[in-house]
């Protein structure tokens, strides 16, 4: 997660408040959330960070498969912007 610049708080917020990812593969689920960012990442300043969390459910367990982060602005969204 650290090399992608995503915190555990952002993962939890995405799972709780995010909208369904349109690109989740069959048998898996995905959630997406856009966070206000306004900081530097790898030498550039970005206004927003889009976090996508892909997971599957096994019984009562949620198993995170992968986490993606994209940095930029004006991401398409289905919800509000989180401030973290």
ABEGO torsion letter per residue (X at the ends): XAAAGBBAAAAAAAAAABBBBAABBBGBBBBBBBBBAGBBBGGBBBABBBBBBBBBBBEABBBBABBBBBBEBGBBBABBBBBX
